[in-house]
Amino acid sequence: MKVFNAFYYSFSPAVASTMLQSPVLQGAVRVLLYPLIAVLRSASTVFNRLALAPELAVTISGLVASTLIGVMYLAPLATIVCVRSKNDRRRH
């Protein structure tokens, strides 16, 4: 934890200061974090429903979180890459 804290606090005050001065950056960070919060709430709900089988609850909630994070963050990027690649092929 000491190494992580040293690394994190080496840049986080500067990032926080920059964010305080930029409403546009604040909005962008919120847009990026809201889906993550929804994913974590969903995983927490799954975990709580399976609480009688803790090993299963951890496994399934982890799979739910991983899948939803992939869908929310990676799927849009993959779509953009596919569309651009398709457009590039049409040009040639």
Order of alpha helices (4+ residues) and beta strands (2+ residues): alpha-alpha-alpha-alpha
